[in-house]
């Protein structure tokens, strides 16, 4: 099984070596973007709706900076939020701190604990941050020299027989019920470790659970491990040789070691339960189930063929009867075709006579309708010139209701209500901006108060004693100026603000402060609405709109009266011509039906001819059909017997593994589920599709 696993991830192994060369460049970017987050938090984003989950994906990469023994020194989280929907606002959740935008100028504000609201402006977001958290897989590196364990510092510059061992400890464990027992299932990770060894320092290099590439100057060692996989499968470890460590042995002279790089990924296990299972170390139960179904199916096939052979005589008799019926059907269709042709000729004569009479009525109705349509077009043009365009097209059927429905909207009350609603909507559209401004002002007040308290405490005073001293004259103006200067200086100091940010955040999150912000925001909104409504410009616009609407209402009432008068004439004309039209339409239907009947008779006659020909061929081929069914019976019996033997051989082979097919299938499914569920290390917004990879870089071992 180990050989198959190495083949499966061979492409990823190549990627791991490439990542080793680029790792230091990535770490340098993270180290040189220090304090940009201080300039982004607290900025205001536009009040656009939060982006939908279906248009956002998150690619997370975790860089692990470790010592030469594998101990973690620093964790860097690098995230790429793909804004496929080109949304203006993106909401992200992450436990990372000191967030820095490493590619663009987009800024964020905090939307709650670990929640960052980015003003994306339709762009992707690339950011990095630091995090302190247990890794899903830990790495422990041990060194031996001439059979004795030795530290990385001690082995530097030494010579002899060296052993370097990478042990991988899987910390992500789940509990799954398997056959009534709670079993441990580890989230499956493929650990790919790459090391470059100089041939001047190392020779006779060997590796367990890996591959060696030697170009003459350098030796590339690539190792793979799957920590926890053997335990998750519950199989005899001697039967399934699944690597959980990488061990390198070599002869060394003046020992030194460059940085090692390890990439960890669980993505290759996500589709484990749906892979083809033609080998024993795949999802074995799928193979045995499929063979069982094939065996059962072959038995059913054999039984069905036997039944078919028994019924073949009845089939031949039925074919003969069908042929006799088809002969009679063909004779009847010839008679039907002849009669339908006579009916069509008579219907055409009747339709032609009524058509001449009806043609005059059509011209009369068309002329009357043309006049009505002209009146309606003129009415629409008058409405458009008055600025009324948001209405349906006027027709004979809807003109009265459509025009009458316009009148209420032209009343003075309606016009002034629309003006007020427009002003309110305009102000409320900026509510988020107003609230952000109020929030920023309240936060600054809280920060200033906390800093004032700290400054007063440094001179042995409280806010109460300070105010009392000012009131009674015991606090000199010079001291007041010094206190104010100290507060002003500290309020501009990022270190001071960072030190008190926790206290400020706590107060900002209190019910009292939230109520104050909400109340001040509401007051500000109402104040702006009142100011805009009472402005001379708004009042002048409202008065002009009322006057224009009144004139329009008078025109519409006159228009309705004119159209109603012509509508009475139009309806009377329609009633006059209706009788002639109904007679003409009825004759047209008769004509169409006769033509359809004739066409159907022709098609039926042609179909009967084809049916007769086909049944004749079937009748002549029936003896050959019986012979073929007999041969099919013999083949089905051979297939059934062969599959039964194949199924028994598979069951015997599976018993060598020490795990039942059913249990192994359940464990593989649990492994796949655990892999699919683990999609992020630092966190992601609910509904966001995410994925994560880990890159470990260990310190080099340098000669002293």
Secondary structure, 3 states (H helix, E strand, C coil): CHHHHHHHCHHHHHHHHHHHHHHHHHHHHHHCCCCHHHHHCCCCCCCCCCCCHHHEEEEEEEEEEECCCCCEEEEEEEEEEEECCCCCEEEEECCCEEEEECCCCCCEEEEECCEEEEECCCCCEEEEEECCCCCCEEEEEEEEECCEEECHHHHCCCCEEEEEEEEEEECCEEEEEECCEEEEEECCCEEEEEEEEECCCEEEEEEECEEEEECCCEEEEEEEECCCHHHHHCCCCCCCCCCCEEEEEEEECCCCECCCEEEEECHHHCCHHHCCCCCCCCCHHHHHHHHHHHHHHHHHHHHHHHHHHHCHHHHHHHHHHHHHHHHHHHHHHHHHHHHHHHHHHHHHHHHHHHHHHHHHHHHHHHHHHHHHHHHHHHHHHHHHHCCCCCCCCCCCCCHHHHHHHHHHHHCHHHHHHHHHHHHHHHHHCCHHHHHHHHHHHHHHHHHHHHHHHHHHHHCCCCHHHHHHHHHHCCCCHHHHHHHHHHHHHHHCCHHHHHHHHHHHHHHHCCHHHHHHHHHHHHHHHHHHHHHHHCCHHHHHHHHHHHHHHHHHHHHHHHHHHHHHHHHHHHHHHHHHHHHHHHHHHHHHHHHHHHHHHHHHHHHHHHHHHHHHHHHHHHHHHHHHHHHHHHHHHHHHHHHHHHHHHHHHHHHHHHHHHCCCHHHHHHHHHHHHHHHHHCCCCCCCCCCCEEEEEEEEEECCECCC
